[in-house]
Amino acid sequence: MTDSSNIAKILAKKHPVFVIHTPTVEFNEKYVSIQHKFTATGSLIYLPSTKIFGDSSGKENIIKRLSIILTLVEALSYWKASYSPKIVIEPKTSESSIRWLEDLLLNGMMEYKYINNLSAQFIPEIQWEEDNKIIGLSKSKDSTPLVLVSGGKDSTITLSILSKHERLKAFVLNCLPSAERVLKAFPEHEVVRGVRNIDPVLFELNKKGYLNGHTPFSALLSVISTIAAVLSDSTSIITSNEASAEVSFAKYCGINVNHQYSKSSQYENKFNNLINNTFFGLPPLFSFLRPLSEPQICLLLSNKKELISLISSCNKNQLSGSWCGKCPKCISTWILLRPYIDENELIKLFGSNALEEGKHLLPALLGKTECRPLECVGTPEELDASLRFVAGNSEPLNSLLSRFPPHLLPNKYEHILKKALEEVINV
């Protein structure tokens, strides 16, 4: 945690107004290109872009409206640099989208505020013009869901289980080596691709001392994948966010700091409300793994050993698609997989004994410090139960494996998930 409050005051005074300009949307028969533009007083200009492949014929108005919502969440990655006290939104937008944005500025940006020692309750003044008309999409004749694939264990097990039951489409953003490996293992599925380009000006400003910190990436992904689903005529959007995404990492001024807020069911509900209040006929978004704990997901994966060598979700080695074996995410994944996979096999996967390499991280991972590591890691309960199982006490882990809490999964997918879990538990 760094005290950047004085720097924030200086930057806010230097750049008092942050402007979200109307995105430029270009259509052709192969993809949609969205050019974002953000400016801040003091001559800051950002020009990131998004490209999503698919046929936009007859869907132009829907895509334009979704592009405005996308540009709102994309703006957070650039607003955070200057901490401007006022945001001006140039395109007209709905009240629902403003409430959604305010929630992200509060809960989705809480980690950013926490690590920079900024006001927990602060939400900038937002100037906007209202456009509450609802527009719709005619029902697709296609009945294929769109599954988000990252190359990590969660989305891989979702893809594997659902592949047995229905035809799928896979969506990947900025496809990385581990995602490509996973996709090759399921060649029967159509792949829908997206590309997000970050303006390098942001990195230059960070080097100069402008503020940095976590932004709610999964919120951005929820909008991009909705555009992809519209372009590909998909009937639903399936993510792979688990039950532990609900658990906070720290408290800051009495408010939960959740690194995974935009993976939580709270966010999922708010996003679906936004879509339902702004459009009709758009595909819903839900997480197939929502009822499951990390140990349950790892148990399912252990029954698919041919997939284990394909996956990686290590942020440090993201571009190489491998595990570094030293970061909190690697240590957490090692611990969670260890009850089901031999130590020598894990050493092959991680390149070393990750638990030995990361012993110094155990107090934080097990919740014995002020803040857990700010990465997508298992909860203290999940990690402790997995460690105890390896040490000979199976009761805590068995208790976790038997859970299936209330959820909002459609009945069809609840049945598929319960059956897959019962099959591995009874082996």
C-alpha positions as CSV (number, residue, x, y, z in Angstrom):
1,M,0.0,0.0,0.0
2,T,1.4,3.4,-1.1
3,D,0.3,6.8,0.2
4,S,-0.4,8.6,-3.1
5,S,-3.0,10.9,-1.6
6,N,-0.8,14.0,-2.0
7,I,0.1,13.1,-5.6
8,A,-3.6,12.5,-6.3
9,K,-4.4,16.0,-5.1
10,I,-1.8,17.5,-7.4
11,L,-3.0,15.5,-10.4
12,A,-6.6,16.2,-9.7
13,K,-5.8,20.0,-9.7
14,K,-3.8,19.7,-12.9
15,H,-6.4,17.6,-14.7
16,P,-9.8,18.6,-13.1
17,V,-12.0,17.3,-16.0
18,F,-11.8,14.0,-17.7
19,V,-13.9,13.7,-20.9
20,I,-15.3,10.5,-22.3
21,H,-15.9,11.2,-26.0
22,T,-18.3,9.4,-28.3
23,P,-16.6,6.3,-29.7
24,T,-16.2,6.0,-33.4
25,V,-17.6,2.7,-34.6
26,E,-16.7,1.3,-38.0
27,F,-18.6,-1.6,-39.5
28,N,-17.7,-4.2,-42.2
29,E,-18.8,-7.7,-42.9
30,K,-15.8,-9.3,-40.9
31,Y,-15.5,-7.2,-37.8
32,V,-16.5,-4.1,-35.8
33,S,-13.8,-1.6,-34.9
34,I,-14.4,0.8,-31.9
35,Q,-12.1,3.8,-31.5
36,H,-12.3,5.3,-28.0
37,K,-11.2,8.8,-27.1
38,F,-10.6,10.2,-23.7
39,T,-9.1,13.6,-22.8
40,A,-8.3,15.4,-19.6
41,T,-7.6,19.1,-19.1
42,G,-3.9,19.6,-19.3
43,S,-3.5,18.1,-22.8
44,L,-3.9,14.5,-21.9
45,I,-5.3,12.5,-24.9
46,Y,-5.9,8.7,-25.0
47,L,-6.8,6.7,-28.0
48,P,-7.4,3.0,-27.1
49,S,-9.3,0.7,-29.5
50,T,-11.3,-2.5,-29.5
51,K,-11.9,-4.8,-32.5
52,I,-14.4,-7.7,-32.4
53,F,-14.9,-10.1,-35.2
54,G,-18.3,-11.0,-36.6
55,D,-21.0,-9.9,-39.0
56,S,-22.7,-6.7,-37.9
57,S,-25.3,-6.6,-40.6
58,G,-28.7,-5.3,-39.2
59,K,-27.2,-4.9,-35.7
60,E,-25.5,-1.5,-36.2
61,N,-27.7,0.4,-33.7
62,I,-27.3,-2.2,-31.0
63,I,-23.5,-2.2,-31.4
64,K,-23.3,1.6,-31.3
65,R,-25.3,1.6,-28.1
66,L,-23.1,-1.2,-26.6
67,S,-20.0,0.7,-27.7
68,I,-21.0,3.6,-25.5
69,I,-21.3,1.3,-22.5
70,L,-17.9,-0.2,-23.4
71,T,-16.3,3.2,-23.6
72,L,-17.6,4.0,-20.1
73,V,-15.8,1.0,-18.6
74,E,-12.7,1.4,-20.8
75,A,-12.4,4.9,-19.5
76,L,-11.6,3.7,-16.0
77,S,-8.2,2.5,-17.1
78,Y,-7.3,6.1,-18.1
79,W,-9.3,8.2,-15.5
80,K,-7.3,6.4,-12.8
81,A,-4.1,8.0,-13.9
82,S,-5.2,11.6,-13.2
83,Y,-7.9,11.0,-10.6
84,S,-9.9,13.8,-12.1
85,P,-12.7,15.1,-9.8
86,K,-15.1,15.5,-12.7
87,I,-16.1,13.2,-15.6
88,V,-17.9,14.6,-18.6
89,I,-19.7,12.0,-20.8
90,E,-20.1,13.3,-24.3
91,P,-22.5,10.6,-25.8
92,K,-26.0,10.5,-24.4
93,T,-26.5,7.4,-22.2
94,S,-29.1,5.8,-19.9
95,E,-29.5,6.4,-16.2
96,S,-28.9,2.6,-15.8
97,S,-25.5,2.9,-17.4
98,I,-24.6,5.8,-15.0
99,R,-25.7,3.8,-11.9
100,W,-23.6,0.9,-13.3
101,L,-20.6,3.2,-13.8
102,E,-20.9,4.7,-10.3
103,D,-20.9,1.1,-8.8
104,L,-17.7,0.3,-10.7
105,L,-16.2,3.6,-9.5
106,L,-17.0,2.6,-5.9
107,N,-16.6,-1.1,-5.7
108,G,-14.7,-2.0,-8.9
109,M,-12.1,0.7,-8.1
110,M,-11.8,0.0,-4.4
111,E,-8.5,-1.8,-4.7
112,Y,-7.1,1.1,-6.6
113,K,-8.2,3.5,-3.8
114,Y,-6.9,1.1,-1.2
115,I,-3.3,0.7,-2.6
116,N,-3.0,4.5,-3.2
117,N,-4.6,5.5,0.1
118,L,-7.3,7.5,-1.5
119,S,-10.8,8.3,-0.2
120,A,-12.8,5.1,-0.2
121,Q,-16.1,6.8,-0.8
122,F,-15.0,9.1,-3.5
123,I,-16.9,9.0,-6.8
124,P,-16.2,11.9,-9.2
125,E,-18.9,14.3,-10.3
126,I,-20.4,12.9,-13.5
127,Q,-21.9,15.2,-16.1
128,W,-24.1,13.5,-18.7
129,E,-27.2,13.7,-20.9
130,E,-30.0,11.2,-20.7
131,D,-31.0,8.7,-23.4
132,N,-33.3,6.1,-21.9
133,K,-34.9,4.7,-25.0
134,I,-34.8,0.9,-25.2
135,I,-33.7,-0.8,-28.4
136,G,-33.9,-4.4,-29.2
137,L,-32.6,-7.4,-31.2
138,S,-34.7,-9.9,-33.1
139,K,-34.4,-13.4,-31.7
140,S,-31.6,-15.5,-33.3
141,K,-32.4,-18.8,-34.9
142,D,-29.1,-20.0,-33.6
143,S,-29.2,-21.8,-30.2
144,T,-25.5,-21.7,-29.5
145,P,-24.0,-20.2,-26.3
146,L,-20.8,-18.2,-26.3
147,V,-18.2,-19.5,-23.7
148,L,-15.4,-17.1,-22.6
149,V,-12.0,-18.9,-22.8
150,S,-8.9,-17.5,-21.2
151,G,-6.6,-20.6,-21.0
152,G,-6.9,-20.9,-17.2
153,K,-8.3,-23.8,-15.3
154,D,-11.8,-22.4,-14.8
155,S,-12.8,-21.6,-18.3
156,T,-11.1,-24.8,-19.5
157,I,-13.2,-27.0,-17.3
158,T,-16.3,-25.1,-18.4
159,L,-15.5,-25.7,-22.0
160,S,-14.7,-29.4,-21.4
161,I,-17.9,-30.2,-19.5
162,L,-20.3,-28.3,-21.8
163,S,-18.6,-29.7,-24.9
164,K,-20.2,-33.0,-24.0
165,H,-23.7,-31.6,-24.1
166,E,-24.0,-29.0,-26.8
167,R,-22.4,-27.1,-29.7
168,L,-20.6,-24.1,-28.4
169,K,-18.8,-21.0,-29.6
170,A,-15.6,-19.9,-27.8
171,F,-14.7,-16.2,-27.3
172,V,-11.2,-15.1,-26.7
173,L,-9.8,-11.6,-26.2
174,N,-6.2,-10.9,-27.1
175,C,-5.6,-14.6,-27.4
176,L,-2.6,-15.8,-25.3
177,P,-0.6,-19.1,-25.7
178,S,-2.5,-21.0,-23.0
179,A,-5.8,-20.0,-24.6
180,E,-4.6,-21.1,-28.0
181,R,-3.6,-24.5,-26.6
182,V,-7.0,-25.0,-25.0
183,L,-8.8,-24.1,-28.2
184,K,-6.8,-26.6,-30.2
185,A,-8.0,-29.3,-27.8
186,F,-11.6,-28.5,-28.8
187,P,-11.4,-27.9,-32.6
188,E,-15.1,-28.6,-33.1
189,H,-16.1,-25.2,-31.7
190,E,-16.3,-22.0,-33.7
191,V,-13.9,-19.3,-32.3
192,V,-15.0,-15.7,-32.0
193,R,-12.1,-13.3,-31.4
194,G,-11.6,-9.8,-30.0
195,V,-8.6,-7.5,-29.7
196,R,-8.2,-4.8,-27.1
197,N,-5.4,-2.2,-27.7
198,I,-4.2,-0.1,-24.7
199,D,-2.9,3.4,-25.5
200,P,0.9,3.3,-24.7
201,V,0.6,6.9,-23.4
202,L,-0.9,5.4,-20.2
203,F,2.4,3.5,-19.5
204,E,4.5,6.6,-20.1
205,L,2.4,8.5,-17.6
206,N,2.8,5.7,-15.0
207,K,6.5,6.1,-15.4
208,K,6.2,9.8,-14.7
209,G,4.4,9.2,-11.4
210,Y,0.8,9.2,-12.5
211,L,-1.5,6.9,-10.5
212,N,-1.9,3.3,-11.3
213,G,-3.9,0.4,-9.9
214,H,-6.4,-2.4,-10.6
215,T,-9.4,-1.8,-12.7
216,P,-12.4,-4.2,-13.1
217,F,-11.2,-6.1,-16.1
218,S,-14.1,-8.6,-16.0
219,A,-16.6,-5.7,-16.3
220,L,-14.8,-4.7,-19.5
221,L,-14.9,-8.3,-20.6
222,S,-18.6,-8.6,-19.9
223,V,-19.4,-5.7,-22.3
224,I,-17.0,-6.9,-25.0
225,S,-18.3,-10.4,-24.9
226,T,-21.9,-9.1,-25.1
227,I,-20.9,-7.4,-28.4
228,A,-19.3,-10.6,-29.5
229,A,-22.4,-12.5,-28.7
230,V,-24.6,-10.1,-30.7
231,L,-22.2,-10.4,-33.7
232,S,-22.1,-14.2,-33.5
233,D,-25.9,-14.6,-32.9
234,S,-25.1,-16.4,-29.6
235,T,-28.0,-17.1,-27.2
236,S,-26.2,-16.7,-23.9
237,I,-22.7,-15.7,-22.6
238,I,-21.1,-18.2,-20.2
239,T,-18.3,-17.2,-17.9
240,S,-16.4,-19.3,-15.4
241,N,-16.4,-17.3,-12.2
242,E,-16.5,-19.4,-9.0
243,A,-18.1,-18.9,-5.6
244,S,-14.8,-17.6,-4.0
245,A,-15.1,-14.5,-6.2
246,E,-17.5,-13.2,-3.5
247,V,-14.8,-13.1,-0.8
248,S,-13.1,-9.8,0.0
249,F,-9.3,-9.4,0.3
250,A,-9.2,-6.6,2.9
251,K,-11.3,-3.9,4.6
252,Y,-10.7,-0.3,3.8
253,C,-12.5,2.4,5.7
254,G,-15.1,-0.3,6.5
255,I,-15.7,-1.2,2.9
256,N,-14.7,-4.6,1.3
257,V,-11.8,-4.6,-1.1
258,N,-12.5,-7.3,-3.6
259,H,-9.9,-7.9,-6.3
260,Q,-12.5,-10.0,-8.1
261,Y,-15.5,-7.7,-7.6
262,S,-16.4,-7.8,-11.4
263,K,-16.4,-11.6,-11.2
264,S,-18.9,-11.6,-8.3
265,S,-22.6,-12.4,-8.5
266,Q,-23.3,-8.9,-7.3
267,Y,-21.6,-7.5,-10.4
268,E,-23.2,-10.1,-12.6
269,N,-26.7,-9.1,-11.4
270,K,-25.9,-5.4,-11.9
271,F,-24.6,-6.0,-15.4
272,N,-27.7,-8.0,-16.4
273,N,-29.9,-5.4,-15.0
274,L,-28.1,-2.7,-17.1
275,I,-28.6,-4.8,-20.3
276,N,-32.2,-5.5,-19.5
277,N,-33.0,-1.9,-18.8
278,T,-31.3,-0.7,-22.0
279,F,-32.1,-3.4,-24.5
280,F,-34.4,-6.2,-25.2
281,G,-33.6,-9.5,-26.9
282,L,-29.9,-9.5,-25.9
283,P,-28.2,-12.7,-24.6
284,P,-27.9,-13.0,-20.8
285,L,-24.6,-13.5,-19.1
286,F,-24.1,-16.0,-16.3
287,S,-21.3,-18.0,-14.7
288,F,-21.4,-21.8,-15.1
289,L,-19.1,-22.4,-12.1
290,R,-20.8,-19.9,-9.8
291,P,-21.9,-22.5,-7.1
292,L,-18.5,-24.2,-7.0
293,S,-15.5,-23.6,-4.7
294,E,-11.9,-23.7,-6.1
295,P,-11.3,-27.3,-4.7
296,Q,-14.4,-28.5,-6.5
297,I,-13.1,-27.0,-9.8
298,C,-9.7,-28.5,-9.2
299,L,-11.3,-31.9,-8.5
300,L,-13.2,-31.7,-11.9
301,L,-9.9,-30.7,-13.6
302,S,-8.0,-33.6,-12.1
303,N,-10.4,-35.9,-14.0
304,K,-9.2,-34.3,-17.2
305,K,-5.5,-34.8,-16.9
306,E,-4.9,-34.3,-20.6
307,L,-6.0,-30.7,-20.1
308,I,-3.8,-29.8,-17.1
309,S,-0.6,-29.3,-19.2
310,L,-2.4,-26.9,-21.5
311,I,-3.6,-24.4,-18.9
312,S,-1.9,-21.4,-17.3
313,S,-3.2,-18.3,-15.6
314,C,0.0,-16.9,-14.2
315,N,0.0,-13.1,-14.7
316,K,3.8,-12.8,-14.6
317,N,4.3,-15.3,-17.4
318,Q,1.1,-14.5,-19.3
319,L,2.8,-13.9,-22.6
320,S,4.7,-17.2,-22.6
321,G,1.7,-19.2,-21.4
322,S,3.7,-20.8,-18.6
323,W,3.7,-20.8,-14.8
324,C,6.4,-18.8,-13.0
325,G,6.1,-21.0,-9.9
326,K,6.7,-18.1,-7.5
327,C,3.8,-15.6,-7.6
328,P,0.8,-15.8,-5.3
329,K,-1.4,-17.2,-8.1
330,C,1.0,-20.0,-8.8
331,I,1.3,-20.9,-5.1
332,S,-2.4,-20.8,-4.7
333,T,-3.0,-23.0,-7.8
334,W,-0.4,-25.5,-6.6
335,I,-2.0,-25.8,-3.2
336,L,-5.5,-26.3,-4.7
337,L,-4.4,-28.9,-7.2
338,R,-2.1,-30.8,-4.8
339,P,-4.8,-33.0,-3.2
340,Y,-5.6,-34.5,-6.6
341,I,-2.3,-34.4,-8.4
342,D,1.1,-36.0,-7.6
343,E,3.8,-33.6,-6.5
344,N,6.2,-34.7,-9.2
345,E,3.5,-34.0,-11.8
346,L,3.0,-30.5,-10.4
347,I,6.8,-29.9,-10.5
348,K,6.7,-30.6,-14.2
349,L,3.8,-28.2,-14.6
350,F,5.2,-25.3,-12.6
351,G,8.9,-25.9,-13.3
352,S,9.7,-26.1,-9.5
353,N,8.1,-26.9,-6.2
354,A,5.9,-23.8,-6.0
355,L,4.9,-24.4,-2.4
356,E,8.6,-24.4,-1.3
357,E,9.3,-21.4,-3.5
358,G,6.3,-19.5,-2.0
359,K,6.4,-20.4,1.6
360,H,6.8,-16.8,2.6
361,L,3.5,-16.0,0.9
362,L,1.5,-18.5,3.0
363,P,0.5,-16.1,5.9
364,A,-1.0,-13.7,3.4
365,L,-2.7,-16.4,1.4
366,L,-4.1,-17.9,4.5
367,G,-5.6,-14.6,5.6
368,K,-3.2,-13.9,8.5
369,T,-2.2,-10.5,7.3
370,E,-4.1,-7.2,6.8
371,C,-4.6,-8.0,3.1
372,R,-4.5,-11.2,1.0
373,P,-2.4,-11.1,-2.2
374,L,-4.3,-9.0,-4.7
375,E,-4.6,-11.6,-7.4
376,C,-7.2,-14.2,-8.3
377,V,-6.3,-16.7,-5.5
378,G,-8.2,-19.2,-3.4
379,T,-9.8,-18.2,-0.2
380,P,-8.1,-18.8,3.1
381,E,-10.6,-21.6,3.9
382,E,-10.0,-23.3,0.5
383,L,-6.2,-23.1,0.8
384,D,-6.2,-24.2,4.4
385,A,-8.5,-27.2,3.7
386,S,-6.2,-28.3,0.8
387,L,-3.1,-28.1,2.9
388,R,-4.7,-30.0,5.7
389,F,-5.8,-32.7,3.2
390,V,-2.2,-33.3,2.1
391,A,-1.2,-33.4,5.7
392,G,-3.7,-36.2,6.4
393,N,-6.8,-34.3,7.6
394,S,-9.5,-34.8,4.9
395,E,-12.5,-33.5,6.8
396,P,-12.3,-29.7,5.9
397,L,-11.8,-30.4,2.2
398,N,-14.6,-33.0,2.1
399,S,-16.9,-30.4,3.6
400,L,-16.0,-27.9,0.8
401,L,-16.5,-30.6,-1.8
402,S,-20.0,-31.3,-0.7
403,R,-21.2,-27.7,-1.0
404,F,-23.6,-26.4,-3.6
405,P,-24.9,-23.0,-2.5
406,P,-27.9,-21.1,-3.9
407,H,-27.3,-19.6,-7.4
408,L,-28.9,-18.2,-10.5
409,L,-27.8,-20.9,-12.9
410,P,-30.5,-21.9,-15.5
411,N,-31.9,-25.4,-14.6
412,K,-30.3,-27.0,-17.6
413,Y,-26.8,-26.0,-16.5
414,E,-27.3,-26.8,-12.9
415,H,-28.2,-30.3,-13.9
416,I,-25.1,-30.6,-16.1
417,L,-22.8,-29.2,-13.4
418,K,-24.2,-31.4,-10.6
419,K,-23.8,-34.5,-12.7
420,A,-20.2,-33.7,-13.6
421,L,-19.4,-33.1,-9.9
422,E,-21.1,-36.3,-8.8
423,E,-19.2,-38.3,-11.4
424,V,-15.8,-37.3,-10.0
425,I,-16.8,-37.5,-6.3
426,N,-18.0,-41.0,-6.8
427,V,-14.8,-42.2,-8.6
